[in-house]
Amino acid sequence: MTGCPVKTTLDVIGGKWKAIILYHLIDGPKRFNEFRRLYPGMTQFMLTLQLRELERDGIIHREVYKQVPPKVEYSLTEFGTTLKPIILAMLNWGETYQVRIDDIRGETGE
C-alpha cells in the first residue's frame, strides 16, 4: 500500500529524540551512556525505545563487544546514512530560525 512519503519519513525519524540521536551518529559511533550524558533529560527507557526502533528500521547498527563489562556501540548503517541530508537540513533550519522561534514562543508564553 502506498501512502504519503512524508509520513513514511516521519514514521522512521519522528519522535522527540530520533533525529537528535541520528544527528550525533553522523560523527561516528556512540555508546549508550554518551547519549545519556548529552541529553540527561532523556530517560533510559525512552533512549532504549528510540534506539530499538531505529535498529528495527535498519537505520542504525547495534554492535555488542564481548568484554567485561559489555560494550555496546551504535552507528549508522549504510541505509541510515541516506538520512544525513535530511538531518543536516534540520540542523541548518534550526540554526537559522532558532531565535525567531524562541521569540515567537516567548510572546505566546509557550
Beta strands, then each sheet from edge to edge (+ up, - down):
strand 1: 30-31
strand 2: 60-65
strand 3: 71-76
sheet 1: 1+ 3- 2+
end
